[in-house]
Amino acid sequence: MARITLFTKNILEDATVSVTGDADSGYPESRLYDRDISLYWKRTGGEVIVTAANVTGEVDFLAIEKHNFSGETLDWQYSDDGFVEDTNDMVTEWVSDTGQIIKTVTTPIENQDFRIVVGTLGGSFSNPQCSEVFMSAGLELRVRFDERPTAVDVPNVTWQKTVGGIERSTKKGDKRRERNYAIFLDENDSEITNFRAAMDNLDNYSKSFYIKDHEGDYWMCRLIEPPREVFVTEGHVIMSIRVIEKL
């Protein structure tokens, strides 16, 4: 039985977020947690530290979709005293490339302060920028293959036909992944309760979120329609969830 994982809460949204460096009014800090990976936050200066303090809940996942951190050293850390004396690495320090940043840990860390450090102190890195910094804890779910999950890459193209019958296309962006899963939930393991709690993080289905799909790929998505529950027996539900990639 394959599995998917949903990451529906970004802890930065409820934390006290602070960032070092000089602010750029056109690229505000709020873009670090606005659930939009097409808008950028920016700072003027070298090394930058993004800190989320007063965090309540677990964290085992980090995603940064778009950025200019290529070639820079990054640290993902946590602390129980605001990084005064206690500083711990979530993962080993790494050097970023140009692509999507995804980091995970096996054991979630709970109720700590978290931060991302980009660049080295006194370094020459100028004007760091990125889209959403997404820190979350995953909810792993079992996919029912006897319910025939589906996958399609949806074109992001508009086709227009002239009076003479000639078709012309307008490409609006990259194709988008769409997935349809049936998930078995057993309330003996609190799976129905946990799924509903994860959906509550989406503010009445108005927010996008990250998914680890059945092939192990991570991407930001949104619901195409509200999840549909089919009650099998008391305490057992088959949940249908349809998502499409958020560009």
C-alpha positions as CSV (number, residue, x, y, z in Angstrom):
1,M,0.0,0.0,0.0
2,A,1.5,3.3,-1.1
3,R,1.5,6.3,1.1
4,I,1.3,10.1,0.7
5,T,2.1,12.8,3.2
6,L,0.3,16.1,3.7
7,F,2.0,19.2,5.2
8,T,-0.9,21.6,5.8
9,K,0.5,24.0,8.5
10,N,3.3,26.5,8.1
11,I,4.5,27.2,11.7
12,L,5.7,30.7,10.6
13,E,2.1,31.8,10.3
14,D,1.5,31.6,14.1
15,A,5.1,32.2,15.3
16,T,7.0,35.5,16.0
17,V,9.0,35.9,12.8
18,S,12.1,38.1,12.6
19,V,14.7,38.6,9.9
20,T,18.1,40.2,9.9
21,G,19.3,42.7,7.3
22,D,17.7,45.8,5.8
23,A,14.1,45.5,4.7
24,D,12.9,46.2,1.2
25,S,9.3,47.6,1.3
26,G,8.5,46.0,-2.1
27,Y,9.3,42.5,-0.8
28,P,7.9,42.3,2.8
29,E,8.4,39.6,5.4
30,S,4.8,38.5,5.1
31,R,5.7,36.7,1.9
32,L,7.7,34.2,3.9
33,Y,4.4,32.7,5.0
34,D,1.7,33.8,2.6
35,R,1.2,30.4,0.9
36,D,2.2,31.9,-2.5
37,I,5.4,30.6,-4.1
38,S,5.3,33.1,-6.9
39,L,5.9,36.2,-4.7
40,Y,9.3,37.0,-3.2
41,W,10.6,38.3,0.1
42,K,14.0,40.2,-0.1
43,R,16.6,41.7,2.2
44,T,19.5,44.0,1.4
45,G,22.8,42.9,2.8
46,G,24.9,39.7,3.3
47,E,24.2,36.8,5.7
48,V,20.5,36.6,6.6
49,I,18.7,34.8,9.4
50,V,15.0,34.0,9.4
51,T,13.8,33.1,12.9
52,A,10.4,31.7,14.0
53,A,10.1,32.1,17.8
54,N,7.4,31.0,20.2
55,V,6.5,28.0,18.0
56,T,3.7,25.6,19.2
57,G,3.6,22.2,17.6
58,E,5.9,19.8,15.8
59,V,8.3,20.4,12.8
60,D,9.9,17.8,10.6
61,F,9.8,19.4,7.2
62,L,11.3,22.4,5.4
63,A,10.5,23.6,1.9
64,I,11.8,26.7,0.0
65,E,10.5,26.6,-3.5
66,K,12.1,29.6,-5.3
67,H,15.3,31.4,-4.2
68,N,18.6,32.9,-5.2
69,F,20.6,30.9,-2.6
70,S,22.7,28.9,-5.1
71,G,26.3,28.4,-3.9
72,E,25.4,29.7,-0.4
73,T,25.8,27.7,2.9
74,L,22.5,27.0,4.7
75,D,21.7,25.9,8.2
76,W,18.3,24.8,9.6
77,Q,18.4,24.9,13.4
78,Y,16.3,24.9,16.5
79,S,16.8,26.2,20.1
80,D,15.0,26.2,23.5
81,D,16.4,29.5,24.6
82,G,16.1,31.8,21.5
83,F,19.6,30.8,20.2
84,V,21.4,32.4,23.1
85,E,23.3,29.4,24.3
86,D,21.4,26.4,22.9
87,T,21.7,25.9,19.1
88,N,21.0,22.5,17.5
89,D,21.1,21.5,13.8
90,M,17.9,19.9,12.4
91,V,20.1,18.6,9.5
92,T,23.7,18.8,8.5
93,E,24.7,22.2,7.1
94,W,24.5,22.2,3.2
95,V,25.4,24.3,0.2
96,S,22.3,25.2,-1.9
97,D,21.9,24.7,-5.6
98,T,19.4,26.5,-7.8
99,G,16.5,24.0,-7.3
100,Q,13.8,23.4,-4.8
101,I,15.0,23.0,-1.2
102,I,13.5,20.1,0.7
103,K,14.7,18.9,4.1
104,T,13.1,16.4,6.4
105,V,13.9,14.8,9.8
106,T,12.7,11.4,11.1
107,T,11.8,12.5,14.6
108,P,9.8,15.8,14.8
109,I,11.0,18.6,17.0
110,E,8.3,20.2,19.2
111,N,7.8,23.6,20.8
112,Q,11.2,25.1,20.0
113,D,12.4,28.2,18.2
114,F,13.5,27.5,14.6
115,R,15.7,29.4,12.1
116,I,17.2,29.4,8.7
117,V,20.7,30.9,8.3
118,V,21.7,31.7,4.7
119,G,25.3,32.7,3.9
120,T,28.2,33.2,6.2
121,L,28.8,36.1,8.6
122,G,30.5,38.9,6.9
123,G,30.1,37.2,3.5
124,S,29.6,38.9,0.2
125,F,26.1,37.5,-0.5
126,S,23.9,40.4,-1.6
127,N,20.2,40.9,-1.7
128,P,19.0,37.4,-0.7
129,Q,15.5,36.6,-1.7
130,C,13.1,33.7,-1.7
131,S,9.4,32.7,-1.8
132,E,7.6,31.0,1.1
133,V,9.7,29.4,3.8
134,F,7.5,26.4,4.8
135,M,8.2,24.6,8.1
136,S,5.6,21.9,9.0
137,A,4.9,18.5,10.3
138,G,3.7,15.8,8.0
139,L,0.5,13.6,8.2
140,E,1.2,10.3,6.4
141,L,-1.8,8.6,4.8
142,R,-2.4,5.2,3.2
143,V,-3.5,5.2,-0.4
144,R,-6.0,2.6,-1.6
145,F,-4.9,1.3,-5.0
146,D,-8.0,-0.8,-5.4
147,E,-9.9,2.5,-5.6
148,R,-7.7,3.4,-8.7
149,P,-5.9,6.6,-7.9
150,T,-5.3,8.8,-10.9
151,A,-2.6,11.1,-12.1
152,V,-2.5,13.6,-15.0
153,D,-0.4,16.6,-15.9
154,V,-2.8,19.4,-16.7
155,P,-1.8,21.8,-19.6
156,N,-1.7,25.5,-18.7
157,V,-2.7,26.6,-22.2
158,T,-5.6,28.4,-23.7
159,W,-6.6,27.4,-27.2
160,Q,-8.4,30.0,-29.4
161,K,-9.9,29.3,-32.8
162,T,-10.1,32.0,-35.5
163,V,-13.2,32.6,-37.8
164,G,-11.4,30.5,-40.4
165,G,-11.0,27.6,-38.0
166,I,-7.3,28.0,-37.3
167,E,-6.3,27.2,-33.7
168,R,-3.7,29.2,-31.9
169,S,-2.4,28.5,-28.3
170,T,-1.5,30.9,-25.5
171,K,0.8,29.2,-23.0
172,K,0.1,30.7,-19.5
173,G,2.7,28.6,-17.7
174,D,4.1,25.2,-17.0
175,K,1.9,22.1,-16.9
176,R,0.5,21.2,-13.5
177,R,0.3,17.9,-11.7
178,E,-3.1,16.7,-10.7
179,R,-3.7,13.7,-8.4
180,N,-6.8,11.9,-7.1
181,Y,-6.3,9.6,-4.2
182,A,-8.6,7.4,-2.1
183,I,-7.3,7.1,1.5
184,F,-8.4,4.6,4.1
185,L,-8.8,6.2,7.6
186,D,-9.1,4.1,10.7
187,E,-10.3,6.1,13.8
188,N,-8.8,3.4,16.0
189,D,-5.5,5.1,15.1
190,S,-7.1,8.6,15.3
191,E,-6.7,8.9,11.5
192,I,-10.1,10.5,10.9
193,T,-9.5,13.0,13.7
194,N,-5.9,13.8,12.5
195,F,-7.0,14.2,8.9
196,R,-9.8,16.7,9.9
197,A,-7.3,18.6,12.0
198,A,-5.0,18.8,9.1
199,M,-7.8,20.2,6.9
200,D,-8.6,22.8,9.6
201,N,-5.1,24.3,8.9
202,L,-6.4,25.3,5.4
203,D,-8.7,28.0,6.6
204,N,-11.9,26.6,5.1
205,Y,-9.9,25.2,2.1
206,S,-8.6,28.7,1.1
207,K,-4.9,27.8,1.6
208,S,-2.4,25.8,-0.5
209,F,-0.2,23.2,1.1
210,Y,2.7,20.8,0.4
211,I,2.2,17.1,-0.5
212,K,4.6,14.2,-0.8
213,D,2.9,12.2,-3.5
214,H,2.9,8.4,-4.0
215,E,6.0,8.7,-6.1
216,G,8.0,10.5,-3.4
217,D,7.9,14.0,-5.0
218,Y,7.2,17.1,-3.0
219,W,5.2,20.0,-4.4
220,M,2.8,22.7,-3.3
221,C,-0.8,22.1,-4.2
222,R,-4.3,23.1,-3.5
223,L,-7.6,21.2,-3.2
224,I,-9.7,20.9,-6.4
225,E,-12.7,20.1,-4.3
226,P,-13.4,19.5,-0.6
227,P,-12.4,16.0,0.6
228,R,-15.3,13.5,0.3
229,E,-15.9,10.9,3.0
230,V,-17.4,7.5,2.3
231,F,-18.3,5.8,5.6
232,V,-17.5,2.1,5.4
233,T,-18.3,1.0,9.0
234,E,-18.3,3.0,12.2
235,G,-14.9,4.5,12.7
236,H,-13.7,3.6,9.2
237,V,-13.8,6.0,6.2
238,I,-12.5,6.1,2.7
239,M,-11.6,9.7,2.0
240,S,-11.3,11.0,-1.6
241,I,-8.8,13.9,-2.0
242,R,-8.1,15.7,-5.3
243,V,-5.2,18.2,-5.6
244,I,-3.6,20.2,-8.3
245,E,-0.1,21.8,-8.4
246,K,0.3,25.4,-7.3
247,L,2.8,27.2,-9.5
